[in-house]
Amino acid sequence: MPQPNLTQADYSALAEFRYLIRRFLEFSEAEAKSVGLTARQHQALLVIKGYGRGHPIAVGDLADRLRIRPHSAVELVNRLSEGDLVVRLQDSGDQRRVLLQLTARAEDCLAQLSAAHLNELSRIHPMLSRILERPSGQNGD
């Protein structure tokens, strides 16, 4: 297989992108911890709110969006339920399906976290834009 024609600028852009991702993930973990959540719990709340577009979602959908096994999603949901962050609902169309909905407590936590994350994304947007909006011809084409 022929080796791609990559420039030093390509490597630098990828390294900077990975650095920004790691910094954002560290920021996210610290913010979640500040409201008493793990990073995974925060991600789960965001999936339930965002992917479900305000409607309850199935545990299987949560597992898929978090890229975890269904049994791991069930364990996560158990912890969220114990923390008064989600409620389980029976799917009226399929009694075997369990749906998840955020509690008022979860909505409050998620609103606070989401505002902080949007502020951080606004802060790093110029750096991301420089990486992602490189002139054509600088990506090995």
LOTORRO-384099 format. One line per 4 residues: for each residue x, y, z of N, C-alpha, C, O, CB. Coordinates in nm, 4 decimals, always signed. Glycine has a CB too. Example, Ala and Ser with C-alpha at 12.3 -4.5 7.8 and 13.67 -1.06 7.14 Angstrom:
2
+1.3190/-0.5690/+0.7800/+1.2300/-0.4500/+0.7800/+1.3200/-0.3300/+0.7800/+1.4236/-0.3319/+0.8465/+1.1308/-0.4473/+0.9046  +1.2850/-0.2250/+0.7080/+1.3670/-0.1060/+0.7140/+1.2900/+0.0030/+0.7870/+1.3409/+0.1138/+0.8039/+1.4084/-0.0598/+0.5725
***
This chain:
141
+0.0853/-0.1178/+0.0000/+0.0000/+0.0000/+0.0000/+0.0897/+0.1238/+0.0000/+0.1840/+0.1320/+0.0786/-0.0969/+0.0000/+0.1231  +0.0605/+0.2204/-0.0881/+0.1430/+0.3416/-0.0930/+0.1246/+0.4251/+0.0337/+0.0162/+0.4316/+0.0915/+0.1081/+0.4257/-0.2174  +0.2333/+0.4881/+0.0742/+0.2298/+0.5726/+0.1931/+0.1620/+0.7050/+0.1588/+0.1934/+0.7663/+0.0568/+0.3731/+0.5967/+0.2485  +0.0683/+0.7496/+0.2443/+0.0019/+0.8784/+0.2177/+0.1041/+0.9919/+0.2161/+0.2071/+0.9857/+0.2833/-0.1075/+0.9067/+0.3239
+0.0740/+1.0936/+0.1397/+0.1607/+1.2101/+0.1290/+0.1215/+1.3107/+0.2370/+0.0447/+1.4034/+0.2112/+0.1515/+1.2741/-0.0130  +0.1741/+1.2921/+0.3571/+0.1415/+1.3800/+0.4692/+0.2545/+1.4788/+0.4918/+0.3722/+1.4470/+0.4749/+0.1149/+1.2985/+0.5973  +0.2157/+1.5985/+0.5302/+0.3139/+1.7029/+0.5574/+0.3324/+1.7186/+0.7075/+0.2557/+1.6647/+0.7873/+0.2709/+1.8368/+0.4940  +0.4344/+1.7927/+0.7438/+0.4551/+1.8236/+0.8854/+0.3345/+1.8997/+0.9408/+0.2980/+1.8828/+1.0571/+0.5847/+1.9062/+0.9049
+0.2732/+1.9830/+0.8574/+0.1536/+2.0570/+0.8998/+0.0387/+1.9617/+0.9320/-0.0385/+1.9867/+1.0246/+0.1103/+2.1566/+0.7906  +0.0269/+1.8520/+0.8556/-0.0766/+1.7521/+0.8845/-0.0553/+1.6911/+1.0226/-0.1485/+1.6811/+1.1025/-0.0768/+1.6415/+0.7769  +0.0683/+1.6505/+1.0493/+0.0988/+1.5906/+1.1795/+0.0764/+1.6909/+1.2929/+0.0229/+1.6561/+1.3982/+0.2438/+1.5395/+1.1822  +0.1171/+1.8131/+1.2702/+0.0983/+1.9169/+1.3726/-0.0497/+1.9420/+1.3993/-0.0905/+1.9577/+1.5144/+0.1663/+2.0476/+1.3295
-0.1301/+1.9459/+1.2933/-0.2743/+1.9678/+1.3090/-0.3385/+1.8529/+1.3856/-0.4206/+1.8754/+1.4745/-0.3418/+1.9841/+1.1717  -0.3016/+1.7303/+1.3515/-0.3571/+1.6144/+1.4226/-0.3148/+1.6126/+1.5685/-0.3953/+1.5816/+1.6563/-0.3136/+1.4848/+1.3549  -0.1893/+1.6455/+1.5947/-0.1414/+1.6488/+1.7330/-0.2155/+1.7558/+1.8130/-0.2542/+1.7327/+1.9275/+0.0105/+1.6749/+1.7370  -0.2349/+1.8718/+1.7529/-0.3068/+1.9800/+1.8210/-0.4524/+1.9416/+1.8452/-0.5074/+1.9701/+1.9515/-0.2994/+2.1098/+1.7387
-0.5145/+1.8774/+1.7475/-0.6529/+1.8327/+1.7618/-0.6662/+1.7335/+1.8767/-0.7566/+1.7458/+1.9594/-0.7027/+1.7693/+1.6312  -0.5766/+1.6353/+1.8822/-0.5803/+1.5367/+1.9909/-0.5585/+1.6047/+2.1266/-0.6211/+1.5674/+2.2258/-0.4730/+1.4273/+1.9682  -0.4712/+1.7027/+2.1303/-0.4460/+1.7771/+2.2537/-0.5723/+1.8499/+2.2989/-0.6077/+1.8460/+2.4167/-0.3306/+1.8774/+2.2339  -0.6399/+1.9160/+2.2059/-0.7631/+1.9872/+2.2411/-0.8721/+1.8912/+2.2877/-0.9475/+1.9238/+2.3793/-0.8132/+2.0684/+2.1217
-0.8813/+1.7740/+2.2263/-0.9787/+1.6737/+2.2703/-0.9488/+1.6314/+2.4135/-1.0386/+1.6269/+2.4976/-0.9773/+1.5506/+2.1764  -0.8218/+1.6005/+2.4410/-0.7856/+1.5585/+2.5774/-0.8157/+1.6687/+2.6787/-0.8678/+1.6413/+2.7868/-0.6365/+1.5202/+2.5843  -0.7835/+1.7915/+2.6444/-0.8116/+1.9030/+2.7365/-0.9607/+1.9188/+2.7596/-1.0036/+1.9435/+2.8724/-0.7534/+2.0340/+2.6820  -1.0401/+1.9051/+2.6546/-1.1844/+1.9176/+2.6698/-1.2389/+1.8048/+2.7563/-1.3254/+1.8279/+2.8408/-1.2531/+1.9179/+2.5328
-1.1898/+1.6840/+2.7364/-1.2359/+1.5718/+2.8182/-1.1970/+1.5898/+2.9649/-1.2750/+1.5565/+3.0540/-1.1786/+1.4404/+2.7649  -1.0773/+1.6421/+2.9905/-1.0365/+1.6713/+3.1285/-1.1271/+1.7781/+3.1889/-1.1704/+1.7660/+3.3035/-0.8888/+1.7173/+3.1335  -1.1552/+1.8815/+3.1123/-1.2468/+1.9864/+3.1574/-1.3826/+1.9258/+3.1912/-1.4392/+1.9542/+3.2968/-1.2621/+2.0962/+3.0494  -1.4341/+1.8431/+3.1020/-1.5657/+1.7828/+3.1192/-1.5717/+1.6963/+3.2445/-1.6684/+1.7016/+3.3205/-1.6018/+1.6999/+2.9970
-1.4671/+1.6167/+3.2650/-1.4626/+1.5310/+3.3834/-1.4618/+1.6141/+3.5115/-1.5311/+1.5806/+3.6075/-1.3391/+1.4402/+3.3787  -1.3845/+1.7212/+3.5133/-1.3784/+1.8076/+3.6318/-1.5128/+1.8759/+3.6573/-1.5562/+1.8868/+3.7720/-1.2679/+1.9135/+3.6151  -1.5781/+1.9214/+3.5517/-1.7096/+1.9851/+3.5678/-1.8120/+1.8861/+3.6222/-1.8898/+1.9200/+3.7113/-1.7583/+2.0428/+3.4337  -1.8124/+1.7648/+3.5695/-1.9059/+1.6625/+3.6179/-1.8808/+1.6347/+3.7655/-1.9743/+1.6255/+3.8451/-1.8924/+1.5320/+3.5356
-1.7543/+1.6216/+3.8005/-1.7183/+1.5949/+3.9406/-1.7655/+1.7077/+4.0315/-1.8041/+1.6833/+4.1458/-1.5663/+1.5763/+3.9547  -1.7625/+1.8302/+3.9817/-1.8020/+1.9454/+4.0638/-1.9496/+1.9431/+4.1022/-1.9893/+2.0079/+4.1991/-1.7714/+2.0738/+3.9901  -2.0316/+1.8685/+4.0268/-2.1739/+1.8560/+4.0617/-2.2063/+1.7166/+4.1142/-2.3230/+1.6791/+4.1256/-2.2617/+1.8874/+3.9399  -2.1008/+1.6397/+4.1465/-2.1209/+1.5092/+4.2077/-2.1468/+1.3945/+4.1121/-2.2005/+1.2912/+4.1521/-2.2320/+1.5175/+4.3004
-2.1092/+1.4115/+3.9859/-2.1300/+1.3063/+3.8860/-1.9965/+1.2551/+3.8338/-1.8952/+1.3249/+3.8388/-2.2161/+1.3583/+3.7695  -1.9983/+1.1331/+3.7840/-1.8838/+1.0846/+3.7083/-1.8992/+1.1337/+3.5647/-2.0071/+1.1763/+3.5234/-1.8726/+0.9278/+3.7145  -1.7912/+1.1270/+3.4908/-1.7978/+1.1667/+3.3497/-1.8993/+1.0805/+3.2750/-1.9739/+1.1314/+3.1914/-1.6585/+1.1553/+3.2833  -1.9026/+0.9514/+3.3042/-1.9955/+0.8605/+3.2357/-2.1401/+0.8943/+3.2716/-2.2278/+0.8884/+3.1855/-1.9646/+0.7134/+3.2723
-2.1659/+0.9296/+3.3971/-2.3021/+0.9684/+3.4354/-2.3443/+1.0945/+3.3613/-2.4575/+1.1046/+3.3140/-2.3118/+0.9906/+3.5878  -2.2529/+1.1904/+3.3513/-2.2832/+1.3130/+3.2773/-2.3135/+1.2805/+3.1317/-2.4101/+1.3317/+3.0752/-2.1661/+1.4128/+3.2867  -2.2316/+1.1958/+3.0710/-2.2541/+1.1571/+2.9320/-2.3902/+1.0905/+2.9150/-2.4604/+1.1149/+2.8169/-2.1432/+1.0631/+2.8841  -2.4266/+1.0064/+3.0113/-2.5563/+0.9373/+3.0040/-2.6712/+1.0375/+3.0101/-2.7664/+1.0276/+2.9328/-2.5697/+0.8343/+3.1185
-2.6627/+1.1333/+3.1012/-2.7690/+1.2337/+3.1112/-2.7806/+1.3123/+2.9813/-2.8909/+1.3415/+2.9350/-2.7425/+1.3294/+3.2291  -2.6671/+1.3460/+2.9234/-2.6682/+1.4212/+2.7978/-2.7294/+1.3387/+2.6846/-2.8040/+1.3919/+2.6023/-2.5257/+1.4645/+2.7604  -2.6984/+1.2103/+2.6802/-2.7575/+1.1231/+2.5778/-2.9083/+1.1158/+2.5957/-2.9837/+1.1282/+2.4991/-2.6960/+0.9814/+2.5840  -2.9520/+1.0957/+2.7192/-3.0959/+1.0830/+2.7448/-3.1683/+1.2104/+2.7021/-3.2742/+1.2042/+2.6398/-3.1227/+1.0535/+2.8946
-3.1116/+1.3244/+2.7353/-3.1740/+1.4525/+2.7012/-3.1610/+1.4849/+2.5522/-3.2578/+1.5271/+2.4889/-3.1116/+1.5645/+2.7840  -3.0427/+1.4653/+2.4972/-3.0173/+1.5061/+2.3592/-3.0640/+1.4071/+2.2550/-3.1304/+1.4451/+2.1586/-2.8732/+1.5298/+2.3408  -3.0304/+1.2811/+2.2730/-3.0665/+1.1800/+2.1738/-3.2166/+1.1579/+2.1742/-3.2772/+1.1401/+2.0685/-2.9929/+1.0477/+2.2009  -3.2763/+1.1588/+2.2912/-3.4206/+1.1389/+2.3010/-3.5011/+1.2621/+2.2650/-3.6239/+1.2567/+2.2580/-3.4561/+1.0958/+2.4390
-3.4320/+1.3741/+2.2419/-3.4990/+1.5012/+2.2087/-3.6103/+1.5340/+2.3075/-3.7177/+1.5815/+2.2707/-3.5565/+1.4955/+2.0668  -3.5801/+1.5065/+2.4357/-3.6766/+1.5371/+2.5404/-3.7724/+1.4241/+2.5705/-3.8500/+1.4324/+2.6657/-3.7539/+1.6570/+2.5029  -3.7683/+1.3178/+2.4906/-3.8554/+1.2029/+2.5132/-3.7745/+1.0912/+2.5775/-3.6527/+1.0853/+2.5607/-3.9203/+1.1547/+2.3803  -3.8411/+1.0027/+2.6510/-3.7686/+0.8896/+2.7104/-3.7000/+0.8058/+2.6022/-3.7503/+0.7929/+2.4906/-3.8646/+0.8014/+2.7928
-3.5848/+0.7493/+2.6375/-3.5145/+0.6613/+2.5441/-3.4951/+0.5246/+2.6081/-3.4996/+0.5108/+2.7304/-3.3778/+0.7221/+2.5024  -3.4737/+0.4249/+2.5251/-3.4535/+0.2885/+2.5733/-3.3108/+0.2706/+2.6250/-3.2179/+0.3385/+2.5813/-3.4831/+0.1868/+2.4616  -3.2963/+0.1782/+2.7183/-3.1644/+0.1471/+2.7736/-3.0697/+0.1034/+2.6615/-2.9517/+0.1386/+2.6629/-3.1751/+0.0363/+2.8820  -3.1201/+0.0279/+2.5657/-3.0371/-0.0160/+2.4532/-2.9842/+0.0999/+2.3710/-2.8704/+0.0962/+2.3242/-3.1156/-0.1088/+2.3642
-3.0657/+0.2029/+2.3531/-3.0202/+0.3223/+2.2808/-2.9106/+0.3941/+2.3594/-2.8137/+0.4437/+2.3019/-3.1384/+0.4183/+2.2545  -2.9274/+0.3988/+2.4910/-2.8252/+0.4599/+2.5759/-2.6936/+0.3839/+2.5609/-2.5879/+0.4447/+2.5440/-2.8705/+0.4617/+2.7245  -2.7002/+0.2517/+2.5670/-2.5798/+0.1695/+2.5521/-2.5127/+0.1971/+2.4177/-2.3908/+0.2128/+2.4103/-2.6145/+0.0194/+2.5649  -2.5923/+0.2027/+2.3131/-2.5381/+0.2263/+2.1795/-2.4704/+0.3622/+2.1700/-2.3595/+0.3726/+2.1177/-2.6484/+0.2158/+2.0750
-2.5350/+0.4650/+2.2193/-2.4796/+0.6004/+2.2096/-2.3546/+0.6183/+2.2950/-2.2659/+0.6960/+2.2596/-2.5842/+0.7023/+2.2508  -2.3469/+0.5462/+2.4085/-2.2285/+0.5541/+2.4940/-2.1206/+0.4549/+2.4513/-2.0095/+0.4560/+2.5044/-2.2671/+0.5290/+2.6392  -2.1544/+0.3689/+2.3547/-2.0623/+0.2666/+2.3052/-2.0207/+0.1720/+2.4176/-1.9029/+0.1390/+2.4318/-1.9383/+0.3321/+2.2421  -2.1192/+0.1285/+2.4980/-2.0949/+0.0327/+2.6054/-2.1891/-0.0856/+2.5874/-2.2864/-0.0776/+2.5123/-2.1143/+0.0987/+2.7454
-2.1603/-0.1937/+2.6554/-2.2439/-0.3138/+2.6481/-2.3753/-0.2894/+2.7220/-2.3794/-0.2114/+2.8172/-2.1698/-0.4367/+2.7078  -2.4816/-0.3551/+2.6791/-2.6118/-0.3358/+2.7445/-2.6093/-0.3594/+2.8957/-2.6718/-0.2843/+2.9705/-2.7132/-0.4278/+2.6823  -2.5377/-0.4629/+2.9415/-2.5353/-0.4870/+3.0866/-2.4634/-0.3743/+3.1605/-2.4979/-0.3438/+3.2746/-2.4671/-0.6214/+3.1174  -2.3638/-0.3122/+3.0970/-2.2968/-0.1969/+3.1578/-2.3916/-0.0777/+3.1638/-2.3886/-0.0002/+3.2593/-2.1694/-0.1599/+3.0789
-2.4752/-0.0634/+3.0620/-2.5742/+0.0444/+3.0621/-2.6753/+0.0237/+3.1744/-2.7161/+0.1195/+3.2399/-2.6463/+0.0521/+2.9260  -2.7154/-0.1008/+3.1965/-2.8100/-0.1298/+3.3053/-2.7479/-0.0927/+3.4394/-2.8148/-0.0330/+3.5238/-2.8511/-0.2796/+3.3046  -2.6210/-0.1272/+3.4603/-2.5525/-0.0906/+3.5851/-2.5452/+0.0611/+3.6006/-2.5664/+0.1136/+3.7099/-2.4105/-0.1511/+3.5887  -2.5157/+0.1303/+3.4931/-2.5103/+0.2763/+3.4959/-2.6473/+0.3340/+3.5294/-2.6578/+0.4259/+3.6106/-2.4607/+0.3314/+3.3610
-2.7512/+0.2812/+3.4681/-2.8876/+0.3275/+3.4952/-2.9247/+0.3007/+3.6407/-2.9922/+0.3826/+3.7030/-2.9884/+0.2587/+3.4007  -2.8821/+0.1883/+3.6950/-2.9086/+0.1597/+3.8363/-2.8485/+0.2684/+3.9247/-2.9138/+0.3159/+4.0176/-2.8519/+0.0216/+3.8755  -2.7244/+0.3081/+3.8963/-2.6596/+0.4133/+3.9759/-2.7294/+0.5484/+3.9561/-2.7456/+0.6249/+4.0512/-2.5101/+0.4248/+3.9381  -2.7699/+0.5769/+3.8336/-2.8415/+0.7024/+3.8081/-2.9756/+0.7043/+3.8801/-3.0170/+0.8073/+3.9332/-2.8627/+0.7227/+3.6572
-3.0420/+0.5917/+3.8815/-3.1711/+0.5813/+3.9496/-3.1542/+0.5975/+4.1005/-3.2325/+0.6669/+4.1653/-3.2380/+0.4465/+3.9179  -3.0516/+0.5330/+4.1558/-3.0235/+0.5459/+4.2995/-2.9909/+0.6898/+4.3367/-3.0187/+0.7326/+4.4487/-2.9073/+0.4541/+4.3399  -2.9329/+0.7641/+4.2451/-2.8984/+0.9041/+4.2688/-3.0099/+1.0009/+4.2345/-2.9877/+1.1219/+4.2301/-2.7770/+0.9397/+4.1903  -3.1293/+0.9495/+4.2102/-3.2456/+1.0314/+4.1753/-3.2192/+1.1176/+4.0514/-3.2552/+1.2353/+4.0465/-3.2844/+1.1206/+4.2934
-3.1553/+1.0555/+3.9516/-3.1252/+1.1269/+3.8280/-3.2090/+1.0793/+3.7099/-3.2322/+1.1554/+3.6160/-2.9793/+1.1122/+3.7952  -3.2545/+0.9545/+3.7137/-3.3419/+0.9028/+3.6086/-3.4541/+0.8210/+3.6709/-3.4425/+0.7685/+3.7816/-3.2621/+0.8172/+3.5073  -3.5623/+0.8125/+3.5959/-3.6716/+0.7215/+3.6315/-3.6898/+0.6259/+3.5149/-3.6712/+0.6611/+3.3984/-3.8054/+0.7996/+3.6634  -3.7266/+0.5044/+3.5503/-3.7541/+0.4021/+3.4493/-3.9036/+0.4010/+3.4206/-3.9859/+0.4103/+3.5116/-3.7053/+0.2610/+3.4964
-3.9366/+0.3898/+3.2945/-4.0758/+0.3825/+3.2517/-4.0935/+0.2591/+3.1642/-4.0020/+0.2210/+3.0912/-4.1182/+0.5116/+3.1753  -4.2104/+0.1967/+3.1711/-4.2419/+0.0864/+3.0796/-4.2857/+0.1451/+2.9468/-4.3633/+0.2405/+2.9426/-4.3526/-0.0069/+3.1382  -4.2363/+0.0885/+2.8402/-4.2793/+0.1275/+2.7070/-4.4202/+0.0727/+2.6868/-4.4408/-0.0486/+2.6918/-4.1803/+0.0749/+2.5965  -4.5164/+0.1602/+2.6643/-4.6555/+0.1154/+2.6495/-4.6742/+0.0268/+2.5267/-4.7667/-0.0543/+2.5223/-4.7490/+0.2358/+2.6406
-4.5878/+0.0416/+2.4278/-4.5981/-0.0396/+2.3072/-4.5247/-0.1724/+2.3158/-4.5525/-0.2637/+2.2380/-4.5462/+0.0371/+2.1913  -4.4308/-0.1844/+2.4099/-4.3513/-0.3066/+2.4243/-4.3121/-0.3197/+2.5708/-4.2182/-0.2545/+2.6164/-4.2240/-0.3044/+2.3315  -4.3830/-0.4026/+2.6434/-4.3628/-0.4160/+2.7880/-4.2227/-0.4658/+2.8246/-4.1816/-0.4541/+2.9401/-4.4660/-0.5104/+2.8453  -4.1497/-0.5207/+2.7289/-4.0137/-0.5679/+2.7572/-3.9139/-0.4532/+2.7587/-3.8059/-0.4658/+2.8164/-3.9711/-0.6719/+2.6541
-3.9485/-0.3426/+2.6964/-3.8570/-0.2282/+2.6865/-3.8707/-0.1358/+2.8056/-3.9809/-0.1013/+2.8484/-3.8823/-0.1505/+2.5580  -3.7552/-0.0965/+2.8581/-3.7507/+0.0017/+2.9660/-3.7026/+0.1333/+2.9068/-3.6008/+0.1387/+2.8378/-3.6576/-0.0455/+3.0835  -3.7772/+0.2383/+2.9351/-3.7423/+0.3717/+2.8871/-3.6877/+0.4542/+3.0025/-3.7195/+0.4294/+3.1188/-3.8647/+0.4417/+2.8231  -3.6065/+0.5511/+2.9694/-3.5419/+0.6357/+3.0699/-3.5815/+0.7809/+3.0500/-3.5887/+0.8317/+2.9381/-3.3891/+0.6210/+3.0636
-3.6067/+0.8454/+3.1626/-3.6408/+0.9874/+3.1603/-3.5652/+1.0559/+3.2732/-3.5492/+0.9994/+3.3814/-3.7954/+1.0095/+3.1742  -3.5189/+1.1772/+3.2478/-3.4463/+1.2531/+3.3494/-3.5405/+1.3043/+3.4569/-3.6569/+1.3349/+3.4306/-3.3714/+1.3698/+3.2856  -3.4880/+1.3131/+3.5789/-3.5619/+1.3750/+3.6888/-3.5334/+1.5252/+3.6878/-3.4478/+1.5726/+3.6132/-3.5228/+1.3112/+3.8267  -3.6053/+1.5981/+3.7703/-3.5812/+1.7426/+3.7823/-3.4385/+1.7683/+3.8306/-3.3732/+1.8621/+3.7849/-3.6835/+1.8077/+3.8795
-3.3910/+1.6859/+3.9220/-3.2532/+1.7008/+3.9719/-3.1533/+1.6853/+3.8571/-3.0589/+1.7634/+3.8454/-3.2235/+1.5964/+4.0834  -3.1743/+1.5854/+3.7734/-3.0853/+1.5628/+3.6594/-3.0925/+1.6791/+3.5612/-2.9904/+1.7225/+3.5078/-3.1209/+1.4313/+3.5884  -3.2124/+1.7289/+3.5377/-3.2286/+1.8432/+3.4463/-3.1479/+1.9626/+3.4963/-3.0827/+2.0310/+3.4173/-3.3783/+1.8818/+3.4325  -3.1519/+1.9880/+3.6273/-3.0763/+2.0997/+3.6851/-2.9260/+2.0797/+3.6685/-2.8552/+2.1707/+3.6254/-3.1107/+2.1161/+3.8337
-2.8773/+1.9604/+3.7029/-2.7343/+1.9302/+3.6884/-2.6910/+1.9442/+3.5432/-2.5878/+2.0043/+3.5132/-2.7031/+1.7881/+3.7394  -2.7709/+1.8880/+3.4539/-2.7355/+1.8888/+3.3124/-2.7360/+2.0302/+3.2555/-2.6507/+2.0637/+3.1732/-2.8314/+1.8007/+3.2335  -2.8294/+2.1124/+3.2974/-2.8325/+2.2509/+3.2493/-2.7061/+2.3251/+3.2914/-2.6471/+2.3984/+3.2120/-2.9575/+2.3240/+3.3027  -2.6650/+2.3060/+3.4161/-2.5432/+2.3706/+3.4661/-2.4207/+2.3210/+3.3892/-2.3372/+2.4006/+3.3463/-2.5258/+2.3437/+3.6174
-2.4107/+2.1906/+3.3724/-2.2967/+2.1333/+3.3005/-2.2958/+2.1749/+3.1537/-2.1905/+2.2064/+3.0985/-2.2988/+1.9811/+3.3111  -2.4109/+2.1749/+3.0920/-2.4181/+2.2091/+2.9498/-2.3791/+2.3540/+2.9254/-2.3116/+2.3842/+2.8269/-2.5586/+2.1836/+2.8961  -2.4206/+2.4437/+3.0137/-2.3812/+2.5842/+3.0001/-2.2296/+2.5980/+3.0094/-2.1688/+2.6707/+2.9307/-2.4495/+2.6707/+3.1082  -2.1689/+2.5292/+3.1045/-2.0231/+2.5345/+3.1197/-1.9535/+2.4761/+2.9967/-1.8533/+2.5304/+2.9502/-1.9793/+2.4584/+3.2467
-2.0064/+2.3658/+2.9444/-1.9458/+2.3028/+2.8273/-1.9592/+2.3902/+2.7025/-1.8663/+2.3990/+2.6223/-2.0097/+2.1664/+2.8024  -2.0731/+2.4538/+2.6865/-2.0897/+2.5432/+2.5717/-1.9947/+2.6622/+2.5808/-1.9415/+2.7072/+2.4793/-2.2348/+2.5922/+2.5624  -1.9733/+2.7130/+2.7014/-1.8761/+2.8214/+2.7198/-1.7352/+2.7751/+2.6828/-1.6604/+2.8470/+2.6165/-1.8787/+2.8720/+2.8654  -1.7003/+2.6543/+2.7267/-1.5673/+2.6014/+2.6945/-1.5525/+2.5784/+2.5445/-1.4473/+2.6073/+2.4875/-1.5417/+2.4705/+2.7705
-1.6563/+2.5269/+2.4806/-1.6503/+2.5084/+2.3350/-1.6343/+2.6420/+2.2632/-1.5620/+2.6512/+2.1640/-1.7767/+2.4367/+2.2847  -1.7009/+2.7447/+2.3127/-1.6844/+2.8782/+2.2535/-1.5408/+2.9263/+2.2689/-1.4853/+2.9902/+2.1794/-1.7813/+2.9791/+2.3188  -1.4822/+2.8949/+2.3825/-1.3443/+2.9365/+2.4088/-1.2457/+2.8673/+2.3149/-1.1525/+2.9306/+2.2653/-1.3073/+2.9070/+2.5539  -1.2657/+2.7375/+2.2902/-1.1695/+2.6647/+2.2066/-1.2071/+2.6653/+2.0578/-1.1320/+2.6143/+1.9746/-1.1580/+2.5213/+2.2552
-1.3217/+2.7224/+2.0251/-1.3670/+2.7251/+1.8852/-1.2617/+2.7817/+1.7896/-1.2374/+2.7216/+1.6850/-1.4943/+2.8072/+1.8741  -1.1984/+2.8951/+1.8217/-1.0982/+2.9476/+1.7274/-0.9843/+2.8487/+1.7009/-0.9363/+2.8381/+1.5881/-1.0405/+3.0779/+1.7808  -0.9415/+2.7769/+1.8041/-0.8334/+2.6796/+1.7864/-0.8796/+2.5627/+1.6993/-0.8064/+2.5163/+1.6120/-0.7843/+2.6279/+1.9232  -1.0022/+2.5156/+1.7244/-1.0569/+2.4066/+1.6427/-1.0756/+2.4505/+1.4984/-1.0477/+2.3749/+1.4054/-1.1904/+2.3579/+1.7003
-1.1226/+2.5719/+1.4805/-1.1449/+2.6234/+1.3449/-1.0158/+2.6283/+1.2655/-1.0136/+2.5937/+1.1474/-1.2072/+2.7624/+1.3503  -0.9083/+2.6712/+1.3300/-0.7788/+2.6767/+1.2601/-0.7376/+2.5380/+1.2113/-0.6817/+2.5237/+1.1025/-0.6693/+2.7347/+1.3528  -0.7656/+2.4366/+1.2921/-0.7284/+2.2998/+1.2544/-0.8191/+2.2477/+1.1438/-0.7717/+2.1899/+1.0460/-0.7350/+2.2065/+1.3762  -0.9493/+2.2681/+1.1596/-1.0467/+2.2078/+1.0692/-1.0637/+2.2826/+0.9378/-1.1101/+2.2245/+0.8396/-1.1784/+2.1988/+1.1374
-1.0277/+2.4084/+0.9341/-1.0479/+2.4890/+0.8139/-0.9167/+2.5152/+0.7411/-0.8942/+2.6239/+0.6878/-1.1145/+2.6211/+0.8498  -0.8310/+2.4147/+0.7399/-0.7047/+2.4287/+0.6683/-0.7329/+2.4353/+0.5189/-0.8239/+2.3680/+0.4706/-0.6082/+2.3113/+0.7012  -0.6573/+2.5145/+0.4457/-0.6781/+2.5228/+0.3005/-0.6632/+2.3858/+0.2352/-0.5823/+2.3040/+0.2790/-0.5789/+2.6221/+0.2373  -0.7415/+2.3612/+0.1305/-0.7302/+2.2320/+0.0617/-0.5900/+2.2201/+0.0033/-0.5258/+2.3191/-0.0318/-0.8387/+2.2175/-0.0506
-0.5458/+2.0977/-0.0055/-0.4093/+2.0741/-0.0501/-0.3148/+2.0550/+0.0662/-0.2005/+2.0135/+0.0473/-0.3619/+2.1881/-0.1360  -0.3612/+2.0849/+0.1867/-0.2785/+2.0640/+0.3052/-0.3229/+1.9406/+0.3821/-0.2840/+1.9230/+0.4976/-0.2833/+2.1865/+0.3957  -0.4023/+1.8560/+0.3213/-0.4490/+1.7371/+0.3920/-0.4011/+1.6096/+0.3247/-0.4601/+1.5037/+0.3457/-0.6004/+1.7371/+0.4006  -0.2989/+1.6168/+0.2470/-0.2416/+1.4987/+0.1851/-0.3049/+1.4624/+0.0524/-0.2683/+1.3611/-0.0071/-0.2530/+1.3840/+0.2773
-0.4009/+1.5441/+0.0033/-0.4663/+1.5147/-0.1256/-0.3747/+1.5477/-0.2401/-0.4119/+1.5299/-0.3561/-0.5974/+1.5927/-0.1401
***
